[in-house]
Amino acid sequence: MRQNARDTAQTPAAEPMAGPGPSRRILGTETLLVLALSLGASAVSALISFIGAATRPGGLKDQAARLNASHAPGRPWLDLAWQVFGIATALVPVFLVAHLLLREGAGLRTIGLDRRRPGSDLARGTAVAAVVGGTGLLLYLGARAFGANLTVVPESLPDVWWKFPVLIASAVQNAVLEEVVVVGYLLRRLGQLGWSPAAALAASAVLRGSYHLYQGIGGLVGNMAMGVLFVLLYRRWGRVGPLVAAHALIDIVAFVGYALLAGRVGWLPTG
């Protein structure tokens, strides 16, 4: 894909702050707090979950990691309220990041989350999703066959009218949260803290892999590889928009596809 002239501008992660700005110590503390309130906490939770699964009798593939599960079985409207609440609260760190970036005179636009290029973002995201999604599925099936992954159950919601809208909303929430925090915000802050590009890339990729460790070793390795690719694409394009689109499409296909195919095809593991 030919790079547009506008995309050759300096990557937002390395842009200086307007004016003197906060000290590196303050920025470092801010970054740790943002991660502790979001995906850093998820990484610790995933590690604890993985240790628990790995120390149980039997292999990892005989255990299940369940996503998008029902919170109030038999009470659809209460369950829907819990689902909406979970999606909304998971996006709070994104609003926090937007606030922090606005305070320094930037905003989400500086990391490329805006409506300036919706067609380009969607086209690029679709191409990335096609490659990453297919490769990720093969890696998951292979890792599970070798006993290195739990059985991932992407959804176990009841068959109610709001099931697919909630699954799509959950996929979009995952995409926005992860790409804004782990790519756009983290790379910008690490650049301002003086980290080298290679060290910042490694930190972003390891963080992405770590909060997927609840799936097993395959989830860790596969998402680290995805993290490296997404950082490289972000630095090339200077936008998280295509990454959000790609991630959302990957998760939508995974969540909705599982709901439609589970129990109907022999190659798809079910919990």
C-alpha positions in Angstrom: 0.0 0.0 0.0 1.4 3.4 -1.0 1.9 5.8 1.8 0.1 9.1 1.6 2.1 12.3 2.0 -0.1 13.2 4.9 0.8 10.0 6.7 4.5 10.7 6.6 4.1 13.3 9.4 5.8 12.6 12.7 4.2 9.9 14.7 1.9 11.4 17.4 3.6 9.3 20.1 6.8 11.3 19.6 5.2 14.7 19.4 6.3 17.2 22.1 3.8 18.6 24.5 2.7 22.2 24.0 4.5 24.5 26.4 6.6 23.3 29.3 4.1 20.6 30.4 4.3 18.2 33.3 7.5 16.7 34.4 8.6 13.2 33.4 7.8 12.0 36.9 4.3 13.2 36.7 3.8 11.7 33.2 5.2 8.4 34.4 2.9 8.3 37.4 -0.1 9.3 35.2 0.7 6.5 32.8 0.9 3.9 35.6 -2.4 5.1 37.0 -4.1 4.9 33.6 -2.8 1.3 33.1 -3.7 0.4 36.7 -7.3 1.5 36.0 -7.5 -0.4 32.7 -5.5 -2.9 30.8 -2.6 -3.2 33.3 -5.1 -4.4 35.9 -6.5 -6.8 33.2 -2.9 -8.2 32.7 -2.6 -9.0 36.4 -6.0 -10.6 36.4 -5.1 -12.7 33.3 -1.9 -13.8 35.0 -3.7 -15.0 38.1 -6.4 -16.7 36.0 -3.7 -18.5 33.9 -1.8 -19.7 37.0 -5.1 -21.1 38.4 -5.9 -22.9 35.1 -2.3 -24.2 34.7 -2.2 -25.7 38.2 -5.5 -27.6 37.9 -5.5 -31.3 37.0 -5.7 -31.9 33.3 -4.5 -29.9 30.3 -5.4 -26.3 29.5 -7.5 -27.3 26.5 -9.9 -29.1 28.8 -10.7 -25.8 30.5 -12.6 -22.8 29.1 -12.1 -19.1 29.1 -15.5 -17.5 28.8 -16.2 -14.0 27.3 -19.5 -12.1 27.1 -21.3 -14.4 29.6 -24.7 -13.9 31.1 -24.7 -12.0 34.4 -28.4 -12.7 35.3 -29.5 -16.0 33.8 -33.3 -16.2 33.3 -33.7 -12.4 33.7 -33.1 -11.0 30.2 -33.7 -7.3 31.0 -31.5 -7.3 34.1 -28.9 -9.2 32.1 -29.1 -6.5 29.4 -28.6 -3.8 32.0 -25.5 -5.6 33.3 -24.1 -6.0 29.7 -24.6 -2.3 28.9 -23.1 -1.3 32.3 -20.0 -3.4 31.7 -19.5 -2.0 28.2 -19.9 1.6 29.3 -17.7 1.4 32.4 -14.9 -0.4 30.3 -14.8 2.8 28.2 -14.1 5.1 31.1 -10.3 4.9 30.7 -10.7 6.0 27.1 -12.5 9.2 28.3 -9.8 9.6 30.9 -7.1 9.4 28.2 -9.1 11.9 26.0 -9.3 14.3 29.0 -5.5 14.0 29.7 -4.6 14.6 26.1 -7.0 17.6 25.9 -5.2 19.1 29.0 -2.0 19.1 27.1 -3.6 20.8 24.1 -3.9 17.6 22.0 -6.9 15.3 22.2 -7.8 12.0 20.6 -7.3 13.6 17.2 -3.6 13.7 17.8 -3.5 9.9 17.9 -5.7 9.5 14.9 -9.1 8.7 16.5 -11.4 11.1 14.7 -13.7 11.3 11.6 -11.2 12.9 9.2 -10.7 9.7 7.1 -13.4 7.2 7.8 -13.2 5.5 4.4 -9.4 5.1 4.5 -9.5 3.9 8.2 -12.2 1.3 7.4 -10.4 0.1 4.2 -7.1 -0.3 5.9 -8.7 -1.9 9.0 -10.6 -4.4 6.8 -7.4 -5.5 5.1 -5.6 -5.9 8.4 -8.5 -7.8 9.9 -8.5 -10.3 7.1 -4.9 -11.1 7.6 -4.7 -11.0 11.4 -8.1 -12.7 11.9 -7.3 -15.7 9.7 -3.8 -16.1 11.1 -5.1 -15.8 14.7 -7.7 -18.5 14.2 -5.1 -20.9 12.9 -2.7 -20.1 15.8 -5.5 -20.6 18.3 -6.5 -24.0 16.9 -2.9 -25.1 16.8 -2.1 -23.9 20.3 -5.2 -25.6 21.7 -4.3 -28.9 19.8 -0.9 -28.8 21.5 -2.4 -28.1 24.9 -1.0 -24.6 25.2 -4.4 -22.8 25.2 -7.7 -23.0 27.0 -10.9 -23.4 25.0 -12.0 -19.8 24.3 -15.8 -19.4 24.4 -16.4 -15.9 22.9 -20.0 -15.8 24.0 -22.5 -17.6 26.1 -25.4 -15.2 26.1 -29.1 -16.3 26.0 -31.0 -16.3 22.7 -32.7 -12.9 23.1 -33.2 -10.0 20.8 -30.3 -7.9 22.2 -27.7 -10.7 21.9 -26.1 -9.7 18.6 -26.2 -5.9 19.3 -24.5 -6.5 22.6 -21.8 -8.7 21.0 -21.1 -6.0 18.4 -21.0 -3.3 21.0 -18.6 -5.4 23.1 -16.3 -5.9 20.1 -16.2 -2.2 19.4 -15.6 -1.4 23.1 -12.6 -3.8 23.2 -11.2 -2.2 20.0 -11.5 1.4 21.2 -10.1 0.7 24.7 -7.2 -1.4 23.6 -6.0 0.6 20.6 -6.4 4.0 22.4 -4.6 2.9 25.6 -2.1 0.4 24.4 -1.1 2.0 21.1 -2.0 5.7 20.9 -1.7 6.8 24.5 1.0 4.5 25.7 3.4 5.2 22.7 2.9 8.9 23.1 3.6 8.9 26.8 6.6 6.6 26.5 8.0 8.8 23.7 7.6 11.8 26.0 9.4 9.9 28.8 12.4 9.3 26.5 11.9 5.6 25.7 13.5 4.4 22.5 11.1 3.3 19.7 12.2 -0.3 20.1 11.6 -0.3 23.9 8.1 1.4 23.5 7.2 -1.2 20.8 8.2 -4.0 23.1 6.3 -2.6 26.1 3.1 -2.2 24.0 3.3 -5.7 22.6 4.1 -7.3 25.9 1.2 -5.5 27.6 -1.2 -6.6 24.8 -0.1 -10.2 25.1 -0.2 -10.2 28.9 -3.8 -9.3 29.3 -4.7 -12.1 26.9 -2.8 -14.7 29.0 -6.1 -15.9 30.5 -6.5 -17.7 27.1 -3.1 -19.6 27.5 0.3 -19.4 26.0 -1.2 -19.1 22.5 -3.2 -16.1 23.5 0.0 -14.5 24.9 2.2 -15.1 21.9 -0.4 -14.4 19.3 -1.4 -11.1 20.8 2.2 -10.0 21.3 2.8 -10.6 17.6 -0.4 -8.6 16.8 0.9 -5.9 19.1 4.1 -5.6 17.2 2.3 -5.4 13.9 -0.2 -2.8 15.2 2.6 -0.5 16.5 4.4 -0.7 13.2 1.2 0.2 11.3 0.5 3.0 13.7 3.9 4.5 13.2 3.4 4.2 9.5 0.0 5.7 9.3 0.0 7.9 12.4 -3.6 6.9 13.2 -5.3 4.4 15.6 -8.5 4.6 13.5 -7.5 1.7 11.2 -6.4 -0.3 14.2 -9.7 0.2 15.9 -11.6 -0.8 12.8 -9.4 -3.9 12.3 -9.8 -5.0 16.0 -13.5 -4.4 16.0 -14.0 -6.4 12.8 -11.9 -9.3 14.2 -13.9 -9.4 17.4 -17.2 -9.0 15.7 -16.4 -12.0 13.5 -15.2 -14.0 16.5 -18.2 -13.2 18.7 -21.0 -13.4 16.2 -19.4 -16.2 14.2 -19.1 -18.3 17.4 -22.8 -17.6 18.2 -23.8 -18.8 14.8 -21.5 -21.7 14.3 -20.9 -23.2 17.8 -22.2 -26.8 17.8 -22.8 -26.7 14.1 -19.3 -27.3 12.8 -16.9 -29.9 14.0 -13.7 -27.8 13.8 -14.8 -25.1 16.3 -14.0 -26.1 19.9 -16.8 -25.4 22.4 -16.7 -25.2 26.1 
